[in-house]
Amino acid sequence: MSLSLVQFQDADGGRGVAVVAQGSAPRRVLATDSLRALALAALNSGRGLADQVAANGVGEPVDLSEVRLLPPIDHPDSAHLLMTGTGLTHLGSAEGRDKMHRAAVENPAPTDSMKMFMMGVEGGKPAAGTAGVQPEWFYKGDGSMLVAPGEPLSSPAFALDAGEEPEIAGIYLIDAEGMPRRLGFALANEFSDHVTERGNYLWLAHSKLRNAALGPELLTGELPADVRGTSRIVRDGKTIWEKPFLSGEANMSHTIANLEHHHFKYGLFRRPGDIHVHFFGTATLSFSEGVRTQEGDVFEIEAAPFTLPVRNPIAIEAPIAVAVKAL
């Protein structure tokens, strides 16, 4: 059974969780104030997340236009929420990356990006219960880098680009035995600096240390194999770029299980109580089509079966002088 769950804060500052269903008003989940608390209750009771919602019961309708929507997952200690991701995981995802790197080196030989992509095509979908080729992997930051729905994505003053990446993220809680438990999936914008990455692929790590945004909904259960959505950029109220994007395993060169295996095989990422947000990659970038974003632009990403979009403006941080002093 799949459910869509959102976290919110009401006018009095109280938090809650609501069930969102098409064709009916969202309703508050009783006896919980966060999705993390709901997931911990499910673990303690031996129930699945959807069954825990049923056990808690639902109460009054929630008007989502009158509350502050929160990210669908968070942690009271942001250091215990880790954001990571994998790239070159979608069919067609290598094209834009290959163009960037080929233009930088003017080398007719296959780039490392294309080699990595082809490794995924050939070995990213192993038989069930076996491990396939490992994907590209990167670190985004901790929970302090996750912005709420509608809040600005802040680009550092030193950044050379502020670009969107429309994709799906998996949301996980590590249980008391140190095993990852997938809570569900969220629509996401994995915000990146593509100009820095284009300068040298070894700067990928630098280009990824940025804010990221999730849509308000957490979708429980399995992700549909074919997810189709739209990514757009709005400037001064007008759409300046728009393109469809594809996700889900039917459009990927890796299975989600393979991506999960290669992330959680490291003991560091199986610390009981931690939350993980893991981005699965994309094949659609406005940067690949020559779009240069600017402060105030708004990213909008929408895709079924998610009923609410990811929508965030760009902000540019003020320069900060950092000086290292010996003690």
N, C-alpha and C positions, 0 to 999 in steps of 0.2 A: 504493500500500500504506500503510495506517495502522498506527501503533504507539502505545502508551501508554508513556511514559518517566517515571521518577521519579528525583530526586536524593536521596541519603541520606548520613548520617554514622553509622559503626558505633561500637561501644563503645570502640574504640581511637582514635577521633578521625579515622579515615581516611574519605575521601569516596568515593562511587561512584554509578553510574547503573544502574538496573535496568529491564528490559522487563517490563511488567505485561500479562498476557493472561488473559482470562476462562477459568476452568476449569483453569488450571495455575498453578504457583507462579511468582512473579516471579523473574527470573534476572539476575545481574549482567552488564553489558556489559563486555567485556574491554578493557584498554588505554586506559581513560579514567577520569577522576575527576570530570568535570562535564559537564553538557549543553552548556555553552558550548565546552568543549574538543572535544567530539564534533562540534559544528556547524562549528567551525573546521577540523577534519580533513576533514569532508565538503566544505567549500569548496575546500580545498587539493587534494583528490583529484578534484574535479569530480563527486562523487556526490551523490545525495539523502541526506537524513538516515537514512531507513530502510535504504538500501543501505549506508550507512556502518556502521550497527549490524551488518548482516550481514557486512561485511568485517572488523569487529573481532571478531565472534563473541561468544557468550554462555557464561558459566561457571556457577558453582554457584547454587543457589536462594538467595533473600534473604527472610528472614522480616521483613516490614515492621513487625510488632509489636515487634520487638526492636532496631530501629534508629531513629535520629532522622530524621524526614522533613524535608526542606528544601524551600524553594520550587522549582518546577520549572525556574527559571532564575535566575541571579544573575551578578554581575560582581565580580571582585576589587577593583575601584575603584567604589564605589557611585555616584559622580558620573557614571559612564558607563552607568548604567541609568536610563532615563527612563520615568516612568509618566504617562500621559495618557489622555484618554477623550473620548467623544462622548455627548451626551444627546439625548432626544426622538427616538430612532431606532427605537423599537418601536411597532407598532400598539397603540394604547391607552395609550402612555406619557405622552401629554399630559394625560390626565384628572386624575391626582393633582396634577401641577404646576399645571395650570390652576386647580384648586380652591384651592390654596395662594395663588396670586397674585391670584385674583379676590376671595378673602376679605380679602386685605390692602388692596385698593384699592376694592372694591365698585363696579366699573365693568362695565357690561353689554357693552362692546365686547370683541372678542377680545383676549386677553392676548398679549404678545410670545411667550410659550411656545406658545400655540396657533397663532400665525402661523408660528413656526419649524417646528412639527410638520407643519402643512399643506404647507409648502414641501417637506418631505421626502416626504410622501405623493405630491405631484404631480411631484417631480423628483429623488427620491433613488435611483431605480433606472433609470439611463440604459442605453442600448444598450451592449453590450460594446465596450470601447475608447474610450468617450467619458466625459467627466466630467459628473456631475449636480450638483445644488445642494449647497452645502457645509453640513455639519451644525453644531450647537453643538459647541464644543470646550473642553476644560479641562485644566489641569495638576494632577497629583496629587502629584508629588514625585519624588525620585530613589530609588535602590535602598535607601537607609537607611530608607525608609518602608514597605518591603515586609516583612511579617511571615511567619514560617514557619508551616506547618500546626500547629494546636493552640496556638500562642502568642497572647498577648493582643493585641487591637486597642486601642491606647491613644488615648483621647479627651482632648484638651487640657483643662486646668482651666477655661479660659474658654469652652469649647464649650457650646452650648445644647441639643444633641441628639447622640446617638450611634446612628445608624441604618444598617441594612444595605441593600445594593443587590445582589441576586443577578444575575449576568450572566456573559458570556463575554468573555475577553480574548485578543487576538492577541499572539503572542510573535515578535519580529523581531530579526535580527542584520544590521547594515549591513556589506556586504562591502567589499573593498579598493577597488573602483571607486565606492563611495558609493551603492550600490543596496541597498534593503531586501530581505532574504530572510526570508520567513515560516518560522519553525521549526515552528509549530503553534498550538494553542489550549489555553487552560486555563479551568477553572471558577473563578469569582472572586466576591469580596465587595468591592465598591467602596464602602467605608465613608464616610459623609457626615454633615453637620450640616444636617438639613432645616429646623430652626427658624430658623437663621441665614439660609438661603436664602429662606425664606418672608417674612422681614422685608423683603427687597428683592432682586429678581432680580439686581441688580448685585453682590450679595454672593455670587453663585454661586462665584466664584473662592475666596473665603475658606472657604466651606463644604466645598470639595473638598480643601483642603490637610490631609490626614489620612492615617493608615495605610491600607493596603489588604492584602488577603489573596488568595492564589491557592490552589486545590486542589493536591495533590501532583503531579498528572499533567499532562504535556504530551502532547496528542493530535496526532500528525503527520497530514499529508494534509489533505483538505478537511473543513470542518465540515458535519455533516448539516444539511439545509435546515430541518428541524423538530426543535428541541431542547426537551424537556419535562422539567421538574424540580419540586422542592419546596423552599421556603424556610420555615424555622421558627425560633422563638425559644424557648429552654429556660431556665426560671428555677427554681432549687432542684430540679432533676431533673424538672420537669413542663413540658410544652409549653404555652406561654401564647398562642401564635399560630402558625398554619401556613397556607400558601397555595401552590397550584401557580403556576409561572411558565413563560413561553414565551420561547424565543429561536431563533436561526437565521433565515436570510433569509426563510423563508416567513412569519415573524411580525414582520418588520422593515419599516420604511418606507424604508430605505436598503439597498443592497447592501454587503457587506463591502468589495468592491473600491472603491466610491465613498468609504467612510470611510477606507480606506487611502490613496487618492489625495490626499484633502484634508489628511491628516496629513503624508505624506511629500513633498508638493509643496514644502515649506520646506527649503531647504538645511541649515538648522541641525539638522534631524532626519535627515540623511543623512551623518553623520560616521562614517567607517570605524571599525569595532570596537565601536560603541555597541550596547547592547541596548535595545529598546523593548518596553514592556508597554502595550498600548492597549486600554482597556475600551470595549465596544461598546454599553453602555446596557441599560436594563431597563424593564419596565412594572409591576413589582410591588414595593410598599413597605409595610411594616407601619405606617410613620408616617402614610400616607394613610388608614389605618383607625383612627387614634387611639391607637396603641400608643406608650407611652413606655418606652424601655429604661432599664436601670440597671446599675450596676457588678456584675459577676458573671454577667449574662445571657450565654448562649452562642448564637451564630448557627450554624445548620446549613443548608448548601445542598448539594443533591445533584441530579444530572441524568445520565441516560444520554446519550451512550455513555461518560461518565466513570464509572469504577468506584469511585473514592474521593471522599468528600465534602470540602467546605470547612467546617471547624469551628474556631471561635475564640471565646473569651470576651471580654468588655469589661473594660477597666481604665481608671481615671480617673487622669490624671497629677496630680502635686502642682503647686500654683502655683509659677511661677518669676518672680522679680523681674528684669526686664530694664531696664538703664540704659545709655543711649548716652552715651559720654564722648568729648569732643574730645581729639585727641592734640596 
